[in-house]
């Protein structure tokens, strides 16, 4: 490089000594300048080489020129590599910035819940009645990996969930602590049922499954039940109104063998499953810890009842038994109550609308009083309850823990009402009394006077369609004014069209003392209508003093224009939010 520098210095000297320069001197000068400053030369090496390609500067100069060009090329390559590395670093920074700016899984979950108007909860995902779309279900599925502590998923009453469930079930393995899954009325399809079955093979902690009101499950229950592992932890199974078939009943019977921890079984409103009840009953012994059995409207027959009674001997922990609305079991109790009396822990017995016969009543009158822990008894819509000579109602005195007695539409006579009134004196915990649709109550409410005075806990009193008269309302008014029925929350006096305006006026005058009253129904029968008398203003005055009242039923009462305006302005004027059903 020393030789090259000498040559360049010599050329610079010649330029100074030569006054007249050739046209190429400027270009040569530029080339020479770049040779002296390599850091600038690398900017345009190719252009210089092309220009001097036809000139011969001698061997030594050419050699050194080639060395310079090689350096330029090498430097150029190094610069390109440097640029690539710089770009790579920039891309890395960009990627890091992108990751920093993108929301975390928790943030995405919070945004998703806020979009649906729900409060985020990483353990309980409650999306009932959210009008979920297919896109929502897909987005929810993508969020499951970020919810490892999730224990409950409730998607009930979202019709669009049907047909999209697979997108969700394939991610359920991310929530292996899941204990509760509720999919009521989601319009599940056959494909959804299959997807659920596959998911149940891996959801080992599931304790509650509610698939109620999904009719497409009918005939396909085995696709679910066969996937559960033996000894699984399921405690609650609800399959209400799913169009279950007799075959489903058989599948369910087999299923009982693998769910020994079951405590709640709800098969209500499956009218075709009764045909397989004898088969299911045989396997109920495999769930000895069962506490609730709901067979409401399941198409049970007398032979079904016999099979069920046999199974009851194994269900000593049973707390609730509902076999209501099975009309064809009527007449079967006389041969099927041998083990009912052994249910010492039974708290709820629902036999309403079972077409119970007088012979059945003879047996039940012996058995029911032995259920010492019974708290709720429903015998409604069984006419023989009232006409039977066997004193079942009188024997209710042996059930001091009774809190609810429903005997509406039971054809009660004055004698049976007297028996009930006498028994009620021994029911200090009574909270609900339903005597609706028993015409004998009208004019005879005084028979219950003693019981109602002692019923310090009574909260619900239903006297709909009882042929009540003004005297009966006066009795109720005197009771409330004397401090009785102080805890009354719901009072149903509907369909008592015989009450005079004077009777309603007396009632409204004493109504203001019922401070805990939240629901009051004064509606007339559907077939009638009647002008609302002057007692209406007294009713409004009483309502203003009832802080808990939320609903007033006054169907088919015809209001005058001034009365209607008073009613319309009542909530605004009194800063209330009462629902008027007129």
Secondary structure in CASP SS format (residue, H / E / C, confidence):
PFRMAT SS
TARGET T0000
AUTHOR 0000-0000-0000
METHOD secondary structure of the structure
MODEL  1
X C 1.00
X H 1.00
X H 1.00
X H 1.00
X H 1.00
X H 1.00
X H 1.00
X H 1.00
X H 1.00
X H 1.00
X H 1.00
X H 1.00
X H 1.00
X H 1.00
X H 1.00
X H 1.00
X H 1.00
X C 1.00
X C 1.00
X C 1.00
X C 1.00
X C 1.00
X C 1.00
X C 1.00
X H 1.00
X H 1.00
X H 1.00
X H 1.00
X H 1.00
X H 1.00
X H 1.00
X H 1.00
X H 1.00
X H 1.00
X H 1.00
X H 1.00
X C 1.00
X H 1.00
X H 1.00
X H 1.00
X H 1.00
X C 1.00
X C 1.00
X C 1.00
X H 1.00
X H 1.00
X H 1.00
X H 1.00
X H 1.00
X H 1.00
X H 1.00
X C 1.00
X C 1.00
X C 1.00
X C 1.00
X C 1.00
X C 1.00
X C 1.00
X H 1.00
X H 1.00
X H 1.00
X H 1.00
X H 1.00
X H 1.00
X H 1.00
X H 1.00
X H 1.00
X H 1.00
X H 1.00
X H 1.00
X H 1.00
X H 1.00
X H 1.00
X H 1.00
X H 1.00
X H 1.00
X H 1.00
X H 1.00
X H 1.00
X H 1.00
X H 1.00
X H 1.00
X H 1.00
X H 1.00
X H 1.00
X H 1.00
X H 1.00
X H 1.00
X H 1.00
X H 1.00
X H 1.00
X H 1.00
X H 1.00
X H 1.00
X H 1.00
X H 1.00
X H 1.00
X H 1.00
X H 1.00
X H 1.00
X H 1.00
X C 1.00
X C 1.00
X C 1.00
X H 1.00
X H 1.00
X H 1.00
X H 1.00
X H 1.00
X H 1.00
X H 1.00
X H 1.00
X H 1.00
X H 1.00
X H 1.00
X C 1.00
X C 1.00
X C 1.00
X C 1.00
X C 1.00
X C 1.00
X C 1.00
X C 1.00
X E 1.00
X E 1.00
X E 1.00
X C 1.00
X C 1.00
X C 1.00
X C 1.00
X C 1.00
X C 1.00
X C 1.00
X H 1.00
X H 1.00
X H 1.00
X H 1.00
X H 1.00
X H 1.00
X H 1.00
X H 1.00
X H 1.00
X H 1.00
X H 1.00
X H 1.00
X H 1.00
X C 1.00
X C 1.00
X C 1.00
X C 1.00
X C 1.00
X E 1.00
X E 1.00
X E 1.00
X C 1.00
X C 1.00
X C 1.00
X C 1.00
X H 1.00
X H 1.00
X H 1.00
X C 1.00
X C 1.00
X C 1.00
X H 1.00
X H 1.00
X H 1.00
X H 1.00
X H 1.00
X C 1.00
X C 1.00
X H 1.00
X H 1.00
X H 1.00
X C 1.00
X C 1.00
X C 1.00
X C 1.00
X C 1.00
X E 1.00
X E 1.00
X E 1.00
X C 1.00
X C 1.00
X C 1.00
X C 1.00
X C 1.00
X C 1.00
X C 1.00
X H 1.00
X H 1.00
X H 1.00
X H 1.00
X H 1.00
X H 1.00
X H 1.00
X H 1.00
X H 1.00
X H 1.00
X H 1.00
X C 1.00
X C 1.00
X C 1.00
X C 1.00
X C 1.00
X C 1.00
X C 1.00
X E 1.00
X E 1.00
X E 1.00
X C 1.00
X C 1.00
X C 1.00
X C 1.00
X H 1.00
X H 1.00
X H 1.00
X C 1.00
X C 1.00
X C 1.00
X C 1.00
X H 1.00
X H 1.00
X H 1.00
X H 1.00
X C 1.00
X C 1.00
X C 1.00
X C 1.00
X C 1.00
X C 1.00
X C 1.00
X C 1.00
X C 1.00
X C 1.00
X E 1.00
X E 1.00
X E 1.00
X C 1.00
X C 1.00
X C 1.00
X C 1.00
X C 1.00
X C 1.00
X C 1.00
X H 1.00
X H 1.00
X H 1.00
X H 1.00
X H 1.00
X H 1.00
X H 1.00
X H 1.00
X H 1.00
X H 1.00
X C 1.00
X C 1.00
X C 1.00
X C 1.00
X C 1.00
X C 1.00
X C 1.00
X C 1.00
X E 1.00
X E 1.00
X E 1.00
X C 1.00
X C 1.00
X C 1.00
X C 1.00
X C 1.00
X C 1.00
X H 1.00
X H 1.00
X H 1.00
X H 1.00
X H 1.00
X H 1.00
X H 1.00
X H 1.00
X H 1.00
X H 1.00
X H 1.00
X H 1.00
X H 1.00
X H 1.00
X C 1.00
X C 1.00
X C 1.00
X C 1.00
X C 1.00
X E 1.00
X E 1.00
X E 1.00
X C 1.00
X C 1.00
X C 1.00
X C 1.00
X C 1.00
X C 1.00
X C 1.00
X H 1.00
X H 1.00
X H 1.00
X H 1.00
X H 1.00
X H 1.00
X H 1.00
X H 1.00
X H 1.00
X H 1.00
X H 1.00
X C 1.00
X C 1.00
X C 1.00
X C 1.00
X C 1.00
X C 1.00
X C 1.00
X E 1.00
X E 1.00
X E 1.00
X C 1.00
X C 1.00
X C 1.00
X C 1.00
X H 1.00
X H 1.00
X H 1.00
X C 1.00
X C 1.00
X C 1.00
X H 1.00
X H 1.00
X H 1.00
X C 1.00
X C 1.00
X C 1.00
X C 1.00
X H 1.00
X H 1.00
X H 1.00
X C 1.00
X C 1.00
X C 1.00
X C 1.00
X C 1.00
X E 1.00
X E 1.00
X E 1.00
X C 1.00
X C 1.00
X C 1.00
X C 1.00
X C 1.00
X C 1.00
X C 1.00
X H 1.00
X H 1.00
X H 1.00
X H 1.00
X H 1.00
X H 1.00
X H 1.00
X H 1.00
X H 1.00
X H 1.00
X H 1.00
X H 1.00
X H 1.00
X C 1.00
X C 1.00
X C 1.00
X C 1.00
X C 1.00
X E 1.00
X E 1.00
X E 1.00
X C 1.00
X C 1.00
X C 1.00
X C 1.00
X C 1.00
X H 1.00
X H 1.00
X H 1.00
X H 1.00
X C 1.00
X C 1.00
X C 1.00
X C 1.00
X C 1.00
X C 1.00
X H 1.00
X H 1.00
X H 1.00
X H 1.00
X H 1.00
X C 1.00
X C 1.00
X C 1.00
X C 1.00
X C 1.00
X E 1.00
X E 1.00
X E 1.00
X C 1.00
X C 1.00
X C 1.00
X C 1.00
X C 1.00
X C 1.00
X C 1.00
X H 1.00
X H 1.00
X H 1.00
X H 1.00
X H 1.00
X H 1.00
X H 1.00
X H 1.00
X H 1.00
X H 1.00
X H 1.00
X C 1.00
X C 1.00
X C 1.00
X C 1.00
X C 1.00
X C 1.00
X C 1.00
X E 1.00
X E 1.00
X E 1.00
X C 1.00
X C 1.00
X C 1.00
X C 1.00
X H 1.00
X H 1.00
X H 1.00
X C 1.00
X C 1.00
X C 1.00
X H 1.00
X H 1.00
X H 1.00
X H 1.00
X H 1.00
X H 1.00
X H 1.00
X H 1.00
X H 1.00
X H 1.00
X C 1.00
X C 1.00
X C 1.00
X C 1.00
X C 1.00
X E 1.00
X E 1.00
X E 1.00
X C 1.00
X C 1.00
X C 1.00
X C 1.00
X C 1.00
X C 1.00
X C 1.00
X H 1.00
X H 1.00
X H 1.00
X H 1.00
X H 1.00
X H 1.00
X H 1.00
X H 1.00
X H 1.00
X H 1.00
X H 1.00
X H 1.00
X C 1.00
X C 1.00
X C 1.00
X C 1.00
X C 1.00
X C 1.00
X C 1.00
X C 1.00
X E 1.00
X E 1.00
X E 1.00
X C 1.00
X C 1.00
X C 1.00
X C 1.00
X C 1.00
X C 1.00
X C 1.00
X C 1.00
X H 1.00
X H 1.00
X H 1.00
X H 1.00
X H 1.00
X H 1.00
X H 1.00
X H 1.00
X H 1.00
X C 1.00
X H 1.00
X H 1.00
X H 1.00
X C 1.00
X C 1.00
X C 1.00
X C 1.00
X C 1.00
X E 1.00
X E 1.00
X E 1.00
X C 1.00
X C 1.00
X C 1.00
X C 1.00
X C 1.00
X C 1.00
X C 1.00
X C 1.00
X E 1.00
X E 1.00
X C 1.00
X C 1.00
X C 1.00
X H 1.00
X H 1.00
X H 1.00
X H 1.00
X H 1.00
X H 1.00
X H 1.00
X H 1.00
X H 1.00
X C 1.00
X C 1.00
X C 1.00
X C 1.00
X C 1.00
X C 1.00
X C 1.00
X E 1.00
X E 1.00
X E 1.00
X C 1.00
X C 1.00
X C 1.00
X E 1.00
X E 1.00
X C 1.00
X C 1.00
X H 1.00
X H 1.00
X H 1.00
X H 1.00
X H 1.00
X H 1.00
X H 1.00
X H 1.00
X H 1.00
X H 1.00
X H 1.00
X H 1.00
X H 1.00
X H 1.00
X C 1.00
X C 1.00
X C 1.00
X C 1.00
X E 1.00
X E 1.00
X E 1.00
X C 1.00
END
